[in-house]
Amino acid sequence: MSLGLFLSDEDLRPLICSRVGRNRFRSALRALEREGFPKANPLFKGRYWPAVKAWLDEQKSRLKTQRAD
């Protein structure tokens, strides 16, 4: 079963970090939005999954680069 391209925060939670509770995950997303995390599209009522994944991959790459320096 495919979830589609625009995922709700509840659909994103198990893909990103299922160990974090719903409320804490929502709070984390709000904080991450201030750092450039993709916002939900009001028309599609979800976040564009490829953009979310690209943002997370970029953050991981930055952390890896910072550790190597």
Backbone torsions as a table, in degrees:
resi	resn	phi	psi	omega
1	MET	NA	128.7	178.9
2	SER	-93.7	138.5	179.0
3	LEU	-83.7	-19.6	-176.3
4	GLY	99.4	-175.5	-177.4
5	LEU	-91.6	-30.7	-179.7
6	PHE	-104.5	114.9	-174.8
7	LEU	-112.1	141.7	174.4
8	SER	-71.1	163.4	177.6
9	ASP	-60.7	-35.0	178.9
10	GLU	-66.6	-35.7	175.8
11	ASP	-71.9	-31.3	179.9
12	LEU	-73.0	-34.4	-173.5
13	ARG	-52.4	-51.2	-179.8
14	PRO	-68.2	-23.2	179.1
15	LEU	-77.9	-29.2	-176.5
16	ILE	-98.0	-51.2	-176.8
17	CYS	-164.6	86.4	-175.3
18	SER	-67.8	-17.3	-179.4
19	ARG	-73.6	-18.0	-179.2
20	VAL	-86.4	134.5	178.7
21	GLY	-66.4	165.0	-176.9
22	ARG	-57.6	-51.1	-176.3
23	ASN	-64.9	-42.2	179.5
24	ARG	-66.0	-37.6	178.9
25	PHE	-63.9	-44.3	178.0
26	ARG	-60.3	-42.2	178.0
27	SER	-63.7	-40.5	178.9
28	ALA	-63.6	-41.0	179.3
29	LEU	-62.6	-41.2	178.2
30	ARG	-61.2	-41.8	178.8
31	ALA	-66.6	-41.4	179.9
32	LEU	-66.9	-31.6	176.9
33	GLU	-59.0	-33.6	178.8
34	ARG	-68.4	-17.5	178.7
35	GLU	-102.6	7.2	175.9
36	GLY	107.2	3.1	177.5
37	PHE	-59.7	136.6	-176.9
38	PRO	-56.6	132.4	178.6
39	LYS	-84.2	160.3	178.0
40	ALA	-69.0	142.1	176.1
41	ASN	-86.0	120.4	-176.8
42	PRO	-64.0	-31.2	179.9
43	LEU	-68.6	-45.3	-177.3
44	PHE	-94.8	-3.5	177.1
45	LYS	53.7	46.2	178.2
46	GLY	-172.6	173.2	178.0
47	ARG	-97.5	140.1	-178.5
48	TYR	-71.4	109.5	-173.0
49	TRP	-55.8	-45.5	178.9
50	PRO	-58.8	-35.8	177.9
51	ALA	-70.5	-38.5	177.7
52	VAL	-62.2	-49.1	-179.0
53	LYS	-62.4	-42.7	178.8
54	ALA	-61.7	-40.7	179.5
55	TRP	-64.4	-45.9	179.4
56	LEU	-63.2	-41.6	178.0
57	ASP	-62.5	-40.9	178.4
58	GLU	-63.7	-42.8	178.4
59	GLN	-62.3	-43.1	178.7
60	LYS	-62.6	-41.6	178.8
61	SER	-63.3	-41.5	178.4
62	ARG	-62.6	-43.7	179.1
63	LEU	-62.0	-42.1	179.9
64	LYS	-63.2	-42.6	179.2
65	THR	-64.9	-42.1	179.5
66	GLN	-63.4	-38.0	179.2
67	ARG	-69.0	-30.9	-179.2
68	ALA	-75.2	-24.6	-177.9
69	ASP	-72.9	NA	NA
